[in-house]
Amino acid sequence: MNSFGRIFKITSFGESHGAGIGVVIDGCPAGLALDLEAIQYELDRRKPGQNRLMTQRKESDTFEVLSGLVENVTSGAPMAFLVRNEDQRSTDYAHIAQQFRPSHADYTYFAKYGIRDHRGGGRSSARETIARVIGGAVARQLLAQACGMRFQAWVSAVGQVTWEGRPASEAPSEAGEHSPVSQDSEMVRCPDPVAATQMVSAIDAARKDGDSLGGIISCSIQGVPVGLGEPVFDKVHALLGYAMLGINAVKGFELGSGFAGSQQRGSTHNDAFYTDQDGRTRTRTNNSGGIQGGISNGEEIYFRVAFKPTSTIMKDQESIDDAGESVVLKGKGRHDPCVVPRAVPIVEAMAALVMADLWLRGRGSRV
């Protein structure tokens, strides 16, 4: 499948070393005034070469609008966006034309299709997520204007380094306790400067050793209306889990209390209801992660996404070729030693795509 969503639907196309990556967005309501600079901002957060912790492939990732807008306002027609590739080095992958990289999609693609694009992995490359980021940038503008929904993700773990706090903007009562954003915080997208410095050091050490690290991204969705989602198969958290597990390198998803909740008793885990001063139904805790019975309850939706270490490393690895012969695979090319910092806008984008689709299912087709 190259499409995602029912009403607000995206279809991505292109390969890592082809002419470019693009997306067609269908089902976006007419009359939405789009901030194109905000879309480019999201792409800039995802693009390679931002700092030494990321692949040094040099791409501007500047998008072109091919259809669907009239003076930057959606017309209701399908929108098409294209980002052209500028810095492909396909020869970097010549040595793996017949070899299968460990933990990559090389073998499974070849087994399924009988052919594969070895140049950067083709469609299996994380460069495909450009399409998702563009789609998500449009979706979050729709939701911001329609109901004030907001998305924020951050890195909460890299390797063994973890941070259990919350960004200042998501925890107003603690706003004064956070230091100004440090350079390391910007590099790894962890709000805490102390943890960020430790994360940078861990990634640097793995990179210098020719190795890689994984990590965890936490995400908060605020301003969610009560009643989104379906009670059986299209539960909000089921769709969010499906979306997150469709991101390259993701190996785990947990909502609210997640796996830790399995160690509690119901008397401590249950979220007690109360009526606030504005007459709204609220919960005193949020172990449910803003979703009960598959339907949003109006509280913050909070989840975490686990990413494996980058598969391509600069160490020799045992493998086989497409004839089944043993080979020693040499690590080459330009790759992220840890994909987690660049995945933050991707997590936000996929969350926005899910929530936009759910909002439109229950709210109609005009802004």
N, C-alpha and C positions, 0 to 999 in steps of 0.2 A: 504494500500500500504506500502510495506517495501523497495521499490526502489525509487530512485530519479535520474532524468536526462535522456537525450535521447541518446547522444553519449558517453559522459563521465558519466557513470552511476554507482551509488553505491547501494548495497543491504545490509541492516543491519540485524543482527540476534542476538539472545540471550536475556536473562532477567537479571534484577537487582540481583536476588538471585540464578540464575542458575550457570552453569559451567563458563560462561564468556560471553563477548560481542565481536562480530566480524563484519567484513565488507568484502564484495567482491566488488572490483573495476573493472569494465569492460569498455573497450573503450579507455583506456589510450594509447597514441601512444607508439610504440616501440622506444627504443633508448634513453629514458629519464634517465639520471643518477640521482638516488635518494640519498639524504642525510638522512639516517635513523635517525641520531641524531636530525635532525630538526623535524622529525615526533614525536620523543619521547618528544622533548621540548614542542610541542603543547599539547600533552597529559598531561605533567606535569603541564601546566598552567590550565588545566581543572580539574585535579584530586582532590579528597577530602582531608581534613586534612592539608591543607597548613598553616592555622593559626586559631586563635580562632573564626573568623567570619564565618568559614565554618564547615560543618558536620565533625565530628571526625572519620568517617569511615576510616580505614587505608588501603589504596590500593596503591600498587606501580604503577599500570596501565602500566606495561611493556608489549609491544606488541611482538608477534611472527609473522614472515612472513611464510606463508604456501605455497604460490605459486606466480608465475608471475615475479620473478626477477632472473636475471643471473648476479652474481657478482655485485649486487645492481643497475643493469640497467634493465629497463622494457623490457620484451620480446614481448609485444603485447598480451600475454595471460592474462586471468583474474588474478588479484592479490587478494590474501586472507590474511587477518590479523586477529589475535585473541588476545584479552586481557582477561586473566583469572581472575575471581573474587577470592579474597583472604580473605575478612573480612566480610562475610555475617553473620548477626545475625537474622535469620528468626523468632526466637522466639519473637523478639521485636514486631512482627506484628500479633502474635497469637490472640490478643484481638480484632482485626478488621477482622477476618476471615469471620464473618457474618455481619459486620457493614460497613456502607458507610461513608467515611470521607468527610466532607463538601468541595466542590470545587475541589475534586480529580476526577479521572476517574473511581473510584470504581463502582458507580451506572451505568454509561453509558456502561462500558465494560460488566458488568453483564447483563444489559438489551439487549445488542446486541448479546452476545455470549452464555449467559446462564451459564457462568463459568468465573472466574477471578483468577488471581494470586495475592493474597493479600500480598505476601512477597515483600515489597518495591514497589508494584505496577506493577511488572513484566515488560512488554513492555512499559507501560506508564511512567516508571521511567526515570528521566533525565540521568541515567547511560547509557541509550541507545545512548546518544549523543557521546559516545566514538567512535562509528562507523563513525559519521559525521566528527568528528575532524580528524580522520585518513584520510578519503577521502579528506577533505579539505586541509590537509597538503600536500598531493600528488598533488592536483589541483593547489595550489599556487606555488609549485616548477615548475610545467609545465608552468604556465603563466609567472613566473619570467624569466625562460630561453627562452621562446618563444617570449615575447613582453615586458618584463620589468614591468608587472603589479604588483602593490603593495597594500597590505591591512593593515589597522590599525583601530582597534576599541578601544573605551575607555568608561568608565562609566561617564556619564554627569549628572546623577541625582540618588539620593537614597532618597526615601520618599520625604520630602519637601526641601531637600538640592539639589541645582542645580548649575551647572557650565557651562557657555556658551562659554568658551574658546576653544582653539584647542591645541593639543599636539605640542611641539616645532618642532618635525620632520615633521609635516604637515603644519607648518606656519613658514617658514624660516625667514621671516622678524621679527618675534617676538622671535626668538630663544634665544636671550640674556635676555629676560624678565622673563624666567622661572627659578625657583630655582631647584637645584638638586632633583632627585626623592627621596621622603621621604619614611619612612617605612609605613606610613599610605597610601601613594599613591600606593605603591606596594600591600598592602593588599586589597584595594578596586578598584585598576586599574583606578584611576582618576589622571590625570597628575598634577593637581593643589594641592599643599600640604595643603593649607588652607581649600579648599573644601573637600579634602580627610579626613582631621582630623575631620571635622564636620560629614562626612558620617560615619566614623568609630564610632563616639560617638552615632549617631542615631541608627546604627545597634546594638551596644552594649546595648543600652537602651531597644530596642525592645527584644533582646535576653534575657536579665535579667528579663523582664516582661513576658516571655513565649510567645512572639508575634513575628511578622515578618514584613518585609517591601518589597516594590517593588522598581522599579527604571527604568532608561532609559540608553540604550547603544547607542552611536553615532558611525558611521562607515564611513571611507573614503576609496575609491578605486581610486588610481592614476595610471597613465600610461595606461589608457584605450584607445585602438585604436578607431578611428571613424568608425561607421557603424555596430557595434554589435547590435543584437536584430532584431526583426521582427515588422513591422508596425501595425499589427492587434492584434492577440491574444498572441503572445509570445514577448510582449514588455519587455525590460530589467527590468523596474521597476515592471512590473506585476510578472515576475519570481522571482525577489528579494523579493517582498512582500509575494509571495507564500512560498518561502523558509523560511523567517523569522517567518511567522505566524505558521509554522510547528514546531518551537522550543517550548519546554515545557514552559508554563507560559507566553508566549507572547500574548499580548492583543492589540497591536497597531503598525502600521508601517507608517512612513511618509518620503517622498523624498524631497530633496531640501528645499524650503520654507515651505513645508508641509501645515498644517492647518492655519498657520499664513499668508500664501500667500493669503488665501481667504479674508483677510481683507484689501488687497492693491488694488490699481487701476492698470490697465494694463500698464499705462505709467510709473509706478515705478517698476512693477514686470517684465516687459519684459527684456530679456537679449540681449543687443545690440551687434551686430557682429563687429569685426574689424580684420585687418590683421596684425600679429605681425612682428617683424623684421626678422624672419626666413621665412616669407611668409605663415605662418599657419593661418587658420581661427580660431579665438578665440571669446569668449564672455567676455564683460567687467564685468558682474556680473554672478552669477551662481544660480539664483533662480530655474532654471530647474533641478538642481541636476545632471548635466552631461548627461541628457537624454531628447531628444525632438522627439516627434512623436513615442516614444517607442524605438528609436535607439540612441546609444551613440554618443555624439558630440565631444568627445575628451577631454572634461573638466573633472574635478574630479567628480566622483559619490559620493554623500553624502546623508546618510539617518539616521534615528533614529528608535529605536525599544523599545517599552514599555513593561515591565514585571510586572505582578501582584505580590502582596505579596505571599510568600511561603504559600501553603495551610495548611501544617501540622504545628500546633502551640502547645505549651505546656499548653494550657488552655482547660478546659472542654468545649465541644461544644454539642449542641443538634443535634441529627441526628435520623436515623432509621436503622433497620437491614434488611436483605434480606427477612424477613417475613412481613415487613411493620410496625413493632413495634417500638415505640419511645425508644431511648436509649440516654445515656449521654456518649459521646466518650471522652476517656482519651488520651491526647497527650503523646506519648512515642517514643523512638527511637532516631536516630541521623539524624538531618536535618539542612540545611542551613537556618539561620534566614533571609537571603537575597540572592537570587540566582544570582543576577546581576554580582558580580565580577567574578564568575566562568563561566558565560555565554559569556564573552568577546571573548575567542577563538572559541566558538561555532558560534557566529555571523560571525566572520571572515571566519570560515570554510564553512558555508553555502553560504556566498557571493562568495567565491572562487569556489565552486562547480557550481554555476550558471554561473559565468563568463567563467570557463573552458569549460563548455558545449557549451555556445554561441560561444566562440572562435573557437572550433573545428567544429562547424556547418559551419563556413565560411572559415576555413583555411586548411582543410584536415586532414590526419590521421598520419602524421609523424612529429617528432620534427624538 
